[in-house]
Amino acid sequence: MGKDFKKLKKDLVNWIKAKVKSAKAQGVVVGLSGGLDSAVVASLSKEALGKKRVLGLLLPCESAPTDLVDARNFAKKLGLKTELFDLTSTYKQLIKKLPPAGLVVKANLKPRLRMMVLYYYANKLNYLVIGTGNKCELKVGYFTKYGDGGVDFLPLGNLYKSDVLSLAKLLGIPQRIIEKTPSAGLWKGQTDEGEMGITYSELEKILADLEKGKRLRGDKARKVKKMVGKGEHKLKMPEIFKR
């Protein structure tokens, strides 16, 4: 039998509501990238809390102009309040003052700058920062530590990309966003699958087989196992020395 996505949606909405209530927060802040995951999280948040208690932050940083247009249009469709804070000049000034580094090292500054702005608004409004990462990304460490990984809770953290896609269709996410090539937008032409070197469908199958304890062979399986081991520390709190 397939998954009951109507029940899943209801459970997620109730979970978001409960998390905000237990923290005695007034609402949530979500970074709207113009992509699938953030659109799904924003939709669920609106259903859970109402549009007046969800703030969408538009945080371009050398980003594709079309992503900002998609994020704005989607927020308007939901009736969400948004704030635009372009981080491009801040990022460029910071890069000028830092020693030279590789592309990925520099690109990781972008989600960390976004995290600072998200928490600024969250602290100001007594909101929580709701994360948009899915299970595929979290399992293999495909996120920036203390960047897009720096959030208060993750409603999609136990859902594969295909689950998020099914949920998006149920929620009525625009087809343009559903069909968009997944990308963190860290540099021009960057895509999730291109950077990871594996498709989401391949990744999901290998991760599911690993969870079941199946013995896996092949280059892709070895690659995923290596990614899981390398990124494991990102999901843990910093270790504390004990005597």
MDAnalysis code that builds the backbone (N, CA, C; Angstrom):
import MDAnalysis as mda
import numpy as np

u = mda.Universe.empty(729, n_residues=243, atom_resindex=np.repeat(np.arange(243), 3), trajectory=True)
u.add_TopologyAttr("name", ["N", "CA", "C"] * 243)
u.add_TopologyAttr("resid", np.arange(1, 244))
u.add_TopologyAttr("resname", ["MET", "GLY", "LYS", "ASP", "PHE", "LYS", "LYS", "LEU", "LYS", "LYS", "ASP", "LEU", "VAL", "ASN", "TRP", "ILE", "LYS", "ALA", "LYS", "VAL", "LYS", "SER", "ALA", "LYS", "ALA", "GLN", "GLY", "VAL", "VAL", "VAL", "GLY", "LEU", "SER", "GLY", "GLY", "LEU", "ASP", "SER", "ALA", "VAL", "VAL", "ALA", "SER", "LEU", "SER", "LYS", "GLU", "ALA", "LEU", "GLY", "LYS", "LYS", "ARG", "VAL", "LEU", "GLY", "LEU", "LEU", "LEU", "PRO", "CYS", "GLU", "SER", "ALA", "PRO", "THR", "ASP", "LEU", "VAL", "ASP", "ALA", "ARG", "ASN", "PHE", "ALA", "LYS", "LYS", "LEU", "GLY", "LEU", "LYS", "THR", "GLU", "LEU", "PHE", "ASP", "LEU", "THR", "SER", "THR", "TYR", "LYS", "GLN", "LEU", "ILE", "LYS", "LYS", "LEU", "PRO", "PRO", "ALA", "GLY", "LEU", "VAL", "VAL", "LYS", "ALA", "ASN", "LEU", "LYS", "PRO", "ARG", "LEU", "ARG", "MET", "MET", "VAL", "LEU", "TYR", "TYR", "TYR", "ALA", "ASN", "LYS", "LEU", "ASN", "TYR", "LEU", "VAL", "ILE", "GLY", "THR", "GLY", "ASN", "LYS", "CYS", "GLU", "LEU", "LYS", "VAL", "GLY", "TYR", "PHE", "THR", "LYS", "TYR", "GLY", "ASP", "GLY", "GLY", "VAL", "ASP", "PHE", "LEU", "PRO", "LEU", "GLY", "ASN", "LEU", "TYR", "LYS", "SER", "ASP", "VAL", "LEU", "SER", "LEU", "ALA", "LYS", "LEU", "LEU", "GLY", "ILE", "PRO", "GLN", "ARG", "ILE", "ILE", "GLU", "LYS", "THR", "PRO", "SER", "ALA", "GLY", "LEU", "TRP", "LYS", "GLY", "GLN", "THR", "ASP", "GLU", "GLY", "GLU", "MET", "GLY", "ILE", "THR", "TYR", "SER", "GLU", "LEU", "GLU", "LYS", "ILE", "LEU", "ALA", "ASP", "LEU", "GLU", "LYS", "GLY", "LYS", "ARG", "LEU", "ARG", "GLY", "ASP", "LYS", "ALA", "ARG", "LYS", "VAL", "LYS", "LYS", "MET", "VAL", "GLY", "LYS", "GLY", "GLU", "HIS", "LYS", "LEU", "LYS", "MET", "PRO", "GLU", "ILE", "PHE", "LYS", "ARG"])
u.atoms.positions = np.array([
    [0.831, -1.211, 0.000],
    [0.000, 0.000, 0.000],
    [0.865, 1.261, 0.000],
    [0.385, 2.286, -0.690],
    [1.108, 3.554, -0.721],
    [0.885, 4.340, 0.552],
    [1.649, 5.399, 0.691],
    [1.536, 6.239, 1.886],
    [0.261, 7.079, 1.818],
    [-0.326, 7.308, 2.973],
    [-1.519, 8.151, 3.080],
    [-1.058, 9.592, 3.279],
    [-0.951, 10.344, 2.185],
    [-0.404, 11.694, 2.263],
    [-1.387, 12.695, 2.871],
    [-2.656, 12.395, 2.819],
    [-3.638, 13.271, 3.483],
    [-3.454, 13.202, 4.994],
    [-3.239, 11.990, 5.490],
    [-2.995, 11.824, 6.932],
    [-1.642, 12.426, 7.310],
    [-0.656, 12.221, 6.441],
    [0.672, 12.780, 6.698],
    [0.588, 14.297, 6.796],
    [-0.133, 14.923, 5.884],
    [-0.289, 16.377, 5.916],
    [-0.925, 16.822, 7.232],
    [-1.976, 16.137, 7.640],
    [-2.661, 16.474, 8.890],
    [-1.727, 16.327, 10.087],
    [-0.953, 15.242, 10.102],
    [-0.010, 15.002, 11.203],
    [1.073, 16.079, 11.251],
    [1.576, 16.479, 10.084],
    [2.608, 17.511, 10.034],
    [2.074, 18.864, 10.499],
    [0.870, 19.193, 10.083],
    [0.233, 20.450, 10.497],
    [0.072, 20.469, 12.017],
    [-0.404, 19.377, 12.570],
    [-0.578, 19.300, 14.034],
    [0.757, 19.358, 14.763],
    [1.789, 18.751, 14.164],
    [3.116, 18.734, 14.784],
    [3.710, 20.142, 14.821],
    [3.592, 20.862, 13.731],
    [4.088, 22.246, 13.679],
    [3.375, 23.094, 14.730],
    [2.073, 22.935, 14.801],
    [1.263, 23.676, 15.774],
    [1.732, 23.384, 17.199],
    [1.979, 22.101, 17.474],
    [2.399, 21.678, 18.818],
    [3.795, 22.196, 19.158],
    [4.709, 22.179, 18.182],
    [6.072, 22.650, 18.431],
    [6.094, 24.135, 18.774],
    [5.319, 24.913, 18.055],
    [5.262, 26.358, 18.311],
    [4.630, 26.637, 19.670],
    [3.569, 25.908, 19.983],
    [2.878, 26.090, 21.262],
    [3.773, 25.717, 22.439],
    [4.478, 24.591, 22.317],
    [5.324, 24.127, 23.429],
    [6.493, 25.071, 23.693],
    [6.941, 25.765, 22.654],
    [8.034, 26.726, 22.801],
    [7.535, 28.096, 23.248],
    [6.207, 28.213, 23.372],
    [5.579, 29.498, 23.721],
    [5.991, 30.592, 22.723],
    [6.120, 30.184, 21.453],
    [6.475, 31.128, 20.384],
    [5.202, 31.676, 19.748],
    [5.360, 32.758, 19.015],
    [4.212, 33.410, 18.383],
    [3.981, 32.965, 16.942],
    [4.994, 32.335, 16.325],
    [4.862, 31.917, 14.941],
    [6.169, 31.350, 14.432],
    [6.320, 31.321, 13.087],
    [7.546, 30.786, 12.493],
    [8.079, 31.704, 11.400],
    [9.389, 31.637, 11.234],
    [10.077, 32.309, 10.139],
    [10.578, 31.224, 9.200],
    [10.332, 31.388, 7.906],
    [10.808, 30.419, 6.922],
    [11.546, 31.147, 5.806],
    [12.699, 30.609, 5.434],
    [13.435, 31.169, 4.313],
    [12.838, 30.652, 3.017],
    [12.291, 31.537, 2.204],
    [11.669, 31.149, 0.940],
    [12.675, 31.277, -0.201],
    [13.050, 30.142, -0.763],
    [14.075, 30.130, -1.808],
    [13.502, 30.108, -3.213],
    [12.208, 29.841, -3.322],
    [11.616, 29.649, -4.633],
    [11.624, 28.191, -5.048],
    [12.102, 27.315, -4.150],
    [12.186, 25.885, -4.416],
    [11.072, 25.083, -3.760],
    [11.089, 23.788, -4.012],
    [10.029, 22.880, -3.577],
    [9.910, 22.763, -2.058],
    [11.021, 22.454, -1.391],
    [10.971, 22.173, 0.049],
    [10.469, 23.365, 0.858],
    [10.974, 24.559, 0.538],
    [10.547, 25.735, 1.306],
    [9.086, 26.080, 1.022],
    [8.623, 25.792, -0.201],
    [7.216, 26.032, -0.534],
    [6.309, 25.104, 0.263],
    [6.697, 23.842, 0.375],
    [5.911, 22.870, 1.139],
    [5.869, 23.254, 2.618],
    [7.017, 23.638, 3.162],
    [7.076, 24.024, 4.577],
    [6.233, 25.272, 4.831],
    [6.298, 26.238, 3.941],
    [5.497, 27.459, 4.090],
    [4.003, 27.135, 4.052],
    [3.602, 26.249, 3.153],
    [2.190, 25.858, 3.045],
    [1.705, 25.159, 4.309],
    [2.517, 24.234, 4.802],
    [2.156, 23.512, 6.030],
    [2.077, 24.484, 7.212],
    [3.008, 25.420, 7.264],
    [3.038, 26.401, 8.357],
    [1.798, 27.276, 8.342],
    [1.386, 27.684, 7.158],
    [0.189, 28.510, 7.046],
    [-1.045, 27.744, 7.528],
    [-1.135, 26.465, 7.137],
    [-2.274, 25.646, 7.577],
    [-2.264, 25.447, 9.091],
    [-1.062, 25.335, 9.650],
    [-0.937, 25.088, 11.084],
    [-1.209, 26.327, 11.920],
    [-0.736, 27.474, 11.460],
    [-0.715, 28.671, 12.304],
    [-1.534, 29.848, 11.780],
    [-1.899, 29.798, 10.504],
    [-2.561, 30.949, 9.890],
    [-1.521, 31.869, 9.271],
    [-1.905, 32.582, 8.231],
    [-0.938, 33.381, 7.478],
    [-0.314, 34.525, 8.271],
    [-0.993, 35.012, 9.296],
    [-0.463, 36.136, 10.071],
    [0.676, 35.734, 11.002],
    [0.849, 34.423, 11.199],
    [1.893, 33.947, 12.122],
    [3.044, 33.260, 11.390],
    [3.120, 33.493, 10.086],
    [4.203, 32.936, 9.267],
    [4.864, 34.082, 8.506],
    [6.161, 34.240, 8.700],
    [6.914, 35.270, 7.981],
    [7.848, 34.592, 6.992],
    [7.722, 34.946, 5.726],
    [8.626, 34.426, 4.706],
    [9.745, 35.404, 4.442],
    [10.971, 34.945, 4.614],
    [12.119, 35.815, 4.357],
    [12.723, 35.489, 2.993],
    [12.901, 36.523, 2.179],
    [13.511, 36.400, 0.866],
    [14.949, 36.875, 1.007],
    [15.894, 35.952, 0.869],
    [17.291, 36.245, 1.208],
    [18.236, 35.932, 0.050],
    [18.082, 36.638, -1.080],
    [18.969, 36.370, -2.212],
    [20.418, 36.708, -1.889],
    [21.312, 35.893, -2.441],
    [22.748, 36.126, -2.259],
    [23.426, 35.628, -3.534],
    [23.601, 36.520, -4.480],
    [24.058, 36.169, -5.829],
    [23.128, 35.122, -6.448],
    [21.862, 35.193, -6.115],
    [20.898, 34.179, -6.531],
    [20.327, 34.474, -7.919],
    [19.766, 33.438, -8.543],
    [19.101, 33.607, -9.835],
    [17.854, 34.468, -9.643],
    [17.671, 35.506, -10.443],
    [16.499, 36.388, -10.309],
    [15.167, 35.642, -10.369],
    [15.128, 34.553, -11.155],
    [13.882, 33.784, -11.286],
    [13.479, 33.136, -9.961],
    [14.472, 32.774, -9.132],
    [14.155, 32.171, -7.830],
    [13.431, 33.167, -6.929],
    [13.889, 34.412, -6.959],
    [13.245, 35.449, -6.158],
    [11.819, 35.698, -6.647],
    [11.628, 35.707, -7.960],
    [10.293, 35.893, -8.542],
    [9.372, 34.756, -8.105],
    [9.870, 33.518, -8.175],
    [9.054, 32.361, -7.788],
    [8.694, 32.414, -6.301],
    [9.662, 32.791, -5.472],
    [9.417, 32.877, -4.031],
    [8.381, 33.956, -3.717],
    [8.519, 35.101, -4.362],
    [7.578, 36.211, -4.138],
    [6.170, 35.834, -4.593],
    [6.077, 35.250, -5.769],
    [4.770, 34.874, -6.309],
    [4.091, 33.831, -5.440],
    [4.881, 32.892, -4.930],
    [4.297, 31.846, -4.090],
    [3.821, 32.413, -2.754],
    [4.613, 33.299, -2.164],
    [4.214, 33.936, -0.908],
    [2.921, 34.728, -1.106],
    [2.829, 35.394, -2.236],
    [1.618, 36.162, -2.559],
    [0.416, 35.238, -2.701],
    [0.616, 34.096, -3.333],
    [-0.448, 33.095, -3.508],
    [-0.983, 32.632, -2.158],
    [-0.051, 32.467, -1.181],
    [-0.456, 32.026, 0.158],
    [-0.964, 33.175, 1.026],
    [-0.669, 34.398, 0.611],
    [-1.052, 35.557, 1.412],
    [-0.120, 35.808, 2.575],
    [1.130, 35.341, 2.439],
    [2.097, 35.486, 3.530],
    [2.800, 36.835, 3.483],
    [3.091, 37.357, 4.654],
    [3.919, 38.562, 4.743],
    [5.359, 38.151, 4.464],
    [6.082, 38.992, 3.714],
    [7.485, 38.706, 3.416],
    [8.367, 39.908, 3.723],
    [9.625, 39.618, 3.925],
    [10.640, 40.664, 4.062],
    [11.782, 40.295, 3.119],
    [12.262, 41.270, 2.370],
    [13.389, 41.042, 1.456],
    [14.656, 41.614, 2.068],
    [15.690, 40.784, 2.107],
    [16.990, 41.236, 2.610],
    [18.049, 40.649, 1.684],
    [18.544, 41.465, 0.756],
    [19.533, 40.994, -0.215],
    [20.917, 40.957, 0.439],
    [21.482, 39.764, 0.501],
    [22.755, 39.559, 1.186],
    [23.966, 39.621, 0.252],
    [23.741, 39.922, -1.012],
    [24.828, 39.873, -1.996],
    [25.991, 40.794, -1.640],
    [25.699, 42.057, -1.335],
    [26.781, 43.006, -1.033],
    [27.495, 42.633, 0.269],
    [26.740, 42.165, 1.263],
    [27.344, 41.727, 2.532],
    [28.303, 40.570, 2.291],
    [27.850, 39.606, 1.482],
    [28.668, 38.438, 1.152],
    [29.948, 38.865, 0.434],
    [29.834, 39.753, -0.545],
    [31.000, 40.185, -1.317],
    [32.011, 40.932, -0.456],
    [31.516, 41.767, 0.451],
    [32.409, 42.495, 1.353],
    [33.151, 41.537, 2.282],
    [32.439, 40.524, 2.757],
    [33.056, 39.546, 3.655],
    [34.124, 38.738, 2.933],
    [33.827, 38.331, 1.711],
    [34.786, 37.557, 0.918],
    [36.065, 38.363, 0.677],
    [35.917, 39.669, 0.469],
    [37.083, 40.538, 0.231],
    [38.022, 40.548, 1.431],
    [37.460, 40.422, 2.626],
    [38.259, 40.519, 3.845],
    [38.831, 39.170, 4.303],
    [38.343, 38.082, 3.727],
    [38.798, 36.750, 4.122],
    [39.892, 36.250, 3.183],
    [40.744, 35.330, 3.658],
    [41.772, 34.777, 2.774],
    [41.144, 33.953, 1.649],
    [41.838, 33.804, 0.534],
    [41.299, 33.032, -0.596],
    [40.946, 31.609, -0.193],
    [39.890, 31.082, -0.823],
    [39.455, 29.706, -0.539],
    [38.736, 29.159, -1.761],
    [38.419, 27.868, -1.716],
    [37.747, 27.211, -2.827],
    [36.281, 27.603, -2.931],
    [35.669, 27.174, -4.017],
    [34.291, 27.530, -4.333],
    [33.310, 27.114, -3.238],
    [33.413, 25.880, -2.772],
    [32.464, 25.368, -1.772],
    [32.624, 26.097, -0.442],
    [33.868, 26.349, -0.049],
    [34.127, 27.054, 1.213],
    [33.466, 28.431, 1.190],
    [33.641, 29.137, 0.096],
    [33.040, 30.473, -0.027],
    [31.515, 30.387, -0.102],
    [31.015, 29.433, -0.858],
    [29.567, 29.287, -1.026],
    [28.872, 28.962, 0.291],
    [29.548, 28.251, 1.188],
    [28.943, 27.899, 2.475],
    [28.677, 29.108, 3.361],
    [29.315, 30.233, 3.042],
    [29.028, 31.459, 3.787],
    [27.589, 31.926, 3.546],
    [27.059, 31.650, 2.365],
    [25.731, 32.150, 1.998],
    [24.636, 31.618, 2.911],
    [24.512, 30.297, 3.101],
    [23.487, 29.818, 4.029],
    [23.731, 30.238, 5.473],
    [25.003, 30.476, 5.833],
    [25.283, 30.928, 7.201],
    [24.859, 32.381, 7.398],
    [25.009, 33.195, 6.369],
    [24.511, 34.572, 6.438],
    [22.985, 34.569, 6.522],
    [22.350, 33.706, 5.746],
    [20.886, 33.606, 5.791],
    [20.416, 33.181, 7.176],
    [21.133, 32.246, 7.775],
    [20.774, 31.776, 9.114],
    [20.789, 32.921, 10.121],
    [21.771, 33.803, 10.029],
    [21.849, 34.933, 10.962],
    [20.634, 35.846, 10.836],
    [20.218, 36.093, 9.588],
    [19.064, 36.971, 9.371],
    [17.773, 36.291, 9.827],
    [17.638, 35.004, 9.550],
    [16.458, 34.253, 9.996],
    [16.309, 34.335, 11.515],
    [17.421, 34.148, 12.221],
    [17.354, 34.182, 13.686],
    [17.186, 35.601, 14.227],
    [17.649, 36.581, 13.486],
    [17.420, 37.967, 13.907],
    [15.924, 38.247, 13.967],
    [15.235, 37.893, 12.887],
    [13.781, 38.109, 12.849],
    [13.062, 37.203, 13.848],
    [13.528, 35.971, 13.986],
    [12.899, 35.049, 14.933],
    [13.002, 35.588, 16.366],
    [14.168, 36.061, 16.732],
    [14.359, 36.621, 18.076],
    [13.524, 37.870, 18.283],
    [13.483, 38.711, 17.270],
    [12.740, 39.970, 17.343],
    [11.240, 39.726, 17.543],
    [10.711, 38.690, 16.881],
    [9.266, 38.446, 16.883],
    [8.820, 37.349, 17.843],
    [9.778, 36.695, 18.524],
    [9.487, 35.505, 19.325],
    [8.874, 34.414, 18.443],
    [9.516, 34.193, 17.298],
    [9.141, 33.130, 16.371],
    [10.195, 32.024, 16.436],
    [9.882, 30.865, 15.871],
    [10.853, 29.796, 15.680],
    [11.292, 29.792, 14.217],
    [12.524, 29.345, 13.991],
    [13.007, 29.171, 12.620],
    [12.657, 27.751, 12.189],
    [11.802, 27.648, 11.197],
    [11.389, 26.335, 10.712],
    [12.261, 25.946, 9.529],
    [12.850, 24.753, 9.600],
    [13.783, 24.312, 8.566],
    [13.091, 23.643, 7.395],
    [13.818, 23.535, 6.282],
    [13.238, 22.986, 5.053],
    [13.960, 21.736, 4.554],
    [14.944, 21.251, 5.291],
    [15.718, 20.087, 4.850],
    [14.891, 18.810, 4.838],
    [15.133, 17.946, 3.840],
    [14.444, 16.655, 3.771],
    [15.389, 15.519, 4.169],
    [14.851, 14.323, 4.236],
    [15.608, 13.163, 4.731],
    [16.829, 12.849, 3.879],
    [16.694, 12.959, 2.564],
    [17.829, 12.676, 1.672],
    [19.011, 13.582, 2.018],
    [18.735, 14.863, 2.160],
    [19.792, 15.836, 2.441],
    [20.402, 15.611, 3.817],
    [19.551, 15.379, 4.807],
    [20.042, 15.222, 6.171],
    [20.898, 13.973, 6.331],
    [20.462, 12.867, 5.716],
    [21.165, 11.594, 5.867],
    [22.585, 11.632, 5.316],
    [22.771, 12.342, 4.204],
    [24.108, 12.372, 3.590],
    [24.864, 13.663, 3.890],
    [24.311, 14.486, 4.772],
    [25.000, 15.720, 5.161],
    [25.022, 16.768, 4.077],
    [24.014, 16.729, 3.190],
    [23.982, 17.716, 2.107],
    [23.279, 18.996, 2.585],
    [23.934, 19.655, 3.497],
    [23.485, 20.944, 4.007],
    [24.667, 21.582, 4.720],
    [24.582, 22.861, 4.964],
    [25.683, 23.577, 5.603],
    [25.479, 23.613, 7.109],
    [26.456, 23.106, 7.822],
    [26.387, 23.114, 9.288],
    [26.347, 24.565, 9.780],
    [25.393, 24.850, 10.652],
    [25.155, 26.205, 11.160],
    [24.795, 27.174, 10.030],
    [24.272, 26.615, 8.941],
    [23.735, 27.416, 7.842],
    [22.282, 27.021, 7.688],
    [21.942, 26.330, 6.583],
    [20.566, 25.852, 6.440],
    [20.265, 24.725, 7.415],
    [21.311, 24.194, 8.071],
    [21.097, 23.201, 9.127],
    [20.832, 23.844, 10.477],
    [20.993, 25.159, 10.573],
    [20.791, 25.869, 11.835],
    [19.356, 26.331, 11.978],
    [18.498, 25.433, 12.443],
    [17.066, 25.724, 12.563],
    [16.537, 25.175, 13.884],
    [15.279, 25.483, 14.177],
    [14.676, 24.999, 15.424],
    [13.971, 23.661, 15.276],
    [13.386, 23.413, 14.124],
    [12.772, 22.099, 13.890],
    [12.598, 21.855, 12.397],
    [12.459, 20.565, 12.032],
    [12.493, 20.151, 10.638],
    [11.304, 19.249, 10.293],
    [10.215, 19.818, 9.824],
    [9.044, 19.000, 9.523],
    [9.247, 17.984, 8.405],
    [10.165, 18.266, 7.476],
    [10.386, 17.348, 6.350],
    [11.579, 16.423, 6.584],
    [12.165, 16.484, 7.760],
    [13.406, 15.760, 8.033],
    [13.313, 14.253, 7.960],
    [12.110, 13.695, 8.012],
    [11.945, 12.239, 7.910],
    [11.241, 11.849, 6.609],
    [11.220, 12.785, 5.641],
    [10.562, 12.528, 4.361],
    [11.576, 12.561, 3.222],
    [11.536, 11.526, 2.394],
    [12.375, 11.514, 1.198],
    [11.875, 12.573, 0.221],
    [12.706, 12.891, -0.775],
    [12.340, 13.913, -1.765],
    [11.056, 13.540, -2.502],
    [10.882, 12.264, -2.795],
    [9.665, 11.827, -3.490],
    [8.429, 12.028, -2.614],
    [8.590, 11.877, -1.294],
    [7.480, 12.132, -0.364],
    [7.111, 13.615, -0.376],
    [8.135, 14.460, -0.386],
    [7.913, 15.909, -0.412],
    [7.190, 16.302, -1.697],
    [7.567, 15.649, -2.783],
    [6.941, 15.915, -4.081],
    [5.454, 15.540, -4.058],
    [5.147, 14.385, -3.481],
    [3.744, 13.954, -3.370],
    [2.951, 14.900, -2.482],
    [3.579, 15.352, -1.417],
    [2.941, 16.290, -0.500],
    [2.692, 17.634, -1.197],
    [3.648, 18.037, -2.022],
    [3.524, 19.298, -2.757],
    [2.313, 19.282, -3.688],
    [2.107, 18.160, -4.352],
    [0.959, 18.031, -5.261],
    [-0.350, 18.120, -4.479],
    [-0.380, 17.496, -3.300],
    [-1.563, 17.540, -2.446],
    [-1.840, 18.959, -1.955],
    [-0.771, 19.695, -1.683],
    [-0.899, 21.056, -1.159],
    [-1.175, 22.092, -2.248],
    [-1.099, 21.677, -3.497],
    [-1.365, 22.608, -4.588],
    [-0.214, 23.552, -4.885],
    [1.012, 23.094, -4.650],
    [2.191, 23.902, -4.976],
    [2.228, 24.099, -6.493],
    [2.511, 25.308, -6.979],
    [2.543, 25.559, -8.429],
    [3.450, 24.588, -9.190],
    [3.005, 24.172, -10.363],
    [3.753, 23.212, -11.185],
    [5.144, 23.711, -11.520],
    [5.273, 25.017, -11.685],
    [6.590, 25.601, -12.006],
    [7.609, 25.269, -10.912],
    [7.180, 25.334, -9.662],
    [8.073, 25.027, -8.540],
    [8.301, 23.524, -8.432],
    [7.241, 22.743, -8.635],
    [7.353, 21.282, -8.563],
    [8.358, 20.762, -9.597],
    [8.335, 21.330, -10.798],
    [9.178, 20.834, -11.896],
    [10.577, 21.455, -11.901],
    [10.823, 22.407, -11.028],
    [12.132, 23.084, -11.005],
    [13.243, 22.119, -10.592],
    [14.394, 22.208, -11.260],
    [15.543, 21.368, -10.908],
    [16.021, 21.739, -9.508],
    [16.089, 20.761, -8.577],
    [16.525, 21.073, -7.207],
    [17.927, 21.685, -7.163],
    [18.032, 22.811, -6.471],
    [19.310, 23.503, -6.361],
    [19.359, 24.311, -5.071],
    [20.537, 24.313, -4.453],
    [20.736, 25.147, -3.266],
    [21.054, 26.586, -3.663],
    [21.267, 26.811, -4.961],
    [21.541, 28.162, -5.448],
    [22.841, 28.748, -4.936],
    [23.830, 27.902, -4.703],
    [25.085, 28.381, -4.120],
    [26.004, 29.034, -5.137],
    [25.884, 28.632, -6.411],
    [26.622, 29.284, -7.487],
    [25.874, 29.043, -8.789],
    [26.233, 29.777, -9.809],
    [25.527, 29.699, -11.086],
    [25.629, 28.296, -11.676],
    [24.469, 27.722, -12.011],
    [24.425, 26.405, -12.620],
    [24.494, 25.252, -11.638],
    [24.592, 25.546, -10.344],
    [24.691, 24.495, -9.342],
    [23.355, 23.772, -9.191],
    [23.407, 22.428, -9.127],
    [22.216, 21.622, -8.847],
    [22.535, 20.624, -7.754],
    [21.511, 20.199, -7.024],
    [21.719, 19.234, -5.939],
    [22.308, 17.925, -6.474],
    [21.653, 17.375, -7.498],
    [22.079, 16.082, -8.024],
    [23.456, 16.159, -8.673],
    [23.744, 17.280, -9.323],
    [25.051, 17.460, -9.940],
    [26.158, 17.516, -8.898],
    [25.909, 18.240, -7.824],
    [26.930, 18.368, -6.773],
    [27.119, 17.065, -6.003],
    [26.003, 16.375, -5.721],
    [26.101, 15.109, -4.993],
    [26.628, 13.983, -5.868],
    [26.444, 14.110, -7.185],
    [26.894, 13.060, -8.094],
    [25.987, 11.852, -8.107],
    [24.716, 12.055, -7.772],
    [23.751, 10.962, -7.736],
    [22.347, 11.566, -7.815],
    [21.417, 10.870, -8.445],
    [20.055, 11.384, -8.530],
    [19.325, 11.128, -7.208],
    [18.269, 11.913, -6.962],
    [17.494, 11.710, -5.738],
    [16.854, 10.322, -5.703],
    [16.406, 9.819, -6.851],
    [15.771, 8.494, -6.865],
    [16.774, 7.394, -6.525],
    [18.000, 7.517, -7.050],
    [19.054, 6.546, -6.702],
    [19.400, 6.645, -5.224],
    [19.525, 7.879, -4.745],
    [19.873, 8.116, -3.350],
    [18.823, 7.546, -2.406],
    [17.560, 7.788, -2.708],
    [16.468, 7.277, -1.866],
    [16.509, 5.762, -1.747],
    [16.696, 5.087, -2.886],
    [16.698, 3.622, -2.882],
    [17.836, 3.082, -2.027],
    [19.017, 3.667, -2.182],
    [20.174, 3.198, -1.405],
    [19.975, 3.472, 0.083],
    [19.473, 4.666, 0.428],
    [19.235, 4.995, 1.841],
    [18.191, 4.075, 2.461],
    [17.125, 3.782, 1.698],
    [16.077, 2.886, 2.198],
    [16.627, 1.484, 2.422],
    [17.473, 1.014, 1.500],
    [18.078, -0.316, 1.652],
    [19.041, -0.351, 2.834],
    [19.766, 0.747, 3.047],
    [20.670, 0.816, 4.202],
    [19.892, 0.751, 5.511],
    [18.752, 1.430, 5.563],
    [17.908, 1.406, 6.767],
    [17.399, -0.002, 7.066],
    [17.167, -0.756, 6.006],
    [16.682, -2.133, 6.169],
    [17.804, -3.114, 6.477],
    [19.045, -2.611, 6.486],
    [20.191, -3.461, 6.796],
    [20.639, -4.339, 5.651],
    [20.245, -3.981, 4.442],
    [20.643, -4.778, 3.281],
    [22.111, -4.557, 2.957],
    [22.736, -5.613, 2.464],
    [24.137, -5.504, 2.059],
    [24.168, -4.948, 0.638],
    [24.830, -3.837, 0.464],
    [24.827, -3.162, -0.825],
    [26.195, -3.205, -1.485],
    [26.165, -3.327, -2.800],
    [27.400, -3.312, -3.575],
    [27.301, -2.248, -4.665],
    [28.446, -1.907, -5.214],
    [28.470, -0.953, -6.318],
    [29.034, 0.395, -5.910],
    [29.498, 1.135, -6.894],
    [30.138, 2.433, -6.645],
    [29.181, 3.441, -6.012],
    [27.927, 3.474, -6.481],
    [26.948, 4.437, -5.942],
    [26.673, 4.153, -4.473],
    [26.520, 2.875, -4.131],
    [26.252, 2.498, -2.738],
    [27.428, 2.869, -1.837],
    [28.642, 2.604, -2.329],
    [29.834, 2.957, -1.543],
    [29.916, 4.471, -1.357],
    [29.576, 5.193, -2.403],
    [29.594, 6.663, -2.343],
    [28.621, 7.177, -1.287],
    [27.403, 6.629, -1.279],
    [26.382, 7.070, -0.329],
    [26.799, 6.735, 1.104],
    [27.314, 5.526, 1.311],
    [27.763, 5.138, 2.660],
    [28.868, 6.075, 3.160],
    [29.739, 6.469, 2.255],
    [30.815, 7.400, 2.617],
    [30.244, 8.766, 2.976],
    [29.260, 9.220, 2.199],
    [28.614, 10.503, 2.475],
    [27.903, 10.491, 3.828],
    [27.239, 9.379, 4.116],
    [26.515, 9.243, 5.395],
    [27.495, 9.348, 6.564],
    [28.612, 8.626, 6.463],
    [29.605, 8.651, 7.533],
    [30.255, 10.015, 7.699],
    [30.555, 10.645, 6.568],
    [31.217, 11.947, 6.602],
    [30.318, 13.044, 7.164],
    [29.008, 12.945, 6.900],
    [28.091, 14.005, 7.325],
    [27.392, 13.763, 8.646],
    [27.692, 12.621, 9.271],
    [26.991, 12.246, 10.497],
    [27.126, 13.281, 11.613],
    [28.296, 13.885, 11.719],
    [28.546, 14.855, 12.794],
    [27.617, 16.066, 12.698],
    [27.133, 16.364, 11.495],
    [26.281, 17.539, 11.308],
    [24.933, 17.396, 12.015],
    [24.526, 16.165, 12.281],
    [23.228, 15.918, 12.903],
    [23.314, 15.815, 14.422],
    [24.506, 16.005, 14.960],
    [24.702, 15.851, 16.406],
    [25.064, 17.184, 17.052],
    [24.706, 17.313, 18.305],
    [25.164, 18.462, 19.078],
    [26.659, 18.318, 19.325],
    [27.384, 19.418, 19.526],
    [28.810, 19.313, 19.800],
    [29.080, 18.455, 21.024],
    [30.055, 17.586, 20.896],
    [30.379, 16.693, 22.022],
    [31.067, 17.481, 23.132],
    [30.782, 17.077, 24.364],
    [31.364, 17.721, 25.544],
    [32.285, 16.732, 26.242],
    [33.471, 17.176, 26.547],
    [34.415, 16.311, 27.249],
    [33.904, 15.967, 28.637],
    [33.981, 14.694, 28.995],
    [33.596, 14.246, 30.344],
    [34.682, 13.384, 30.914],
    [34.964, 13.586, 32.205],
    [35.969, 12.753, 32.866],
    [35.387, 11.388, 33.206],
])
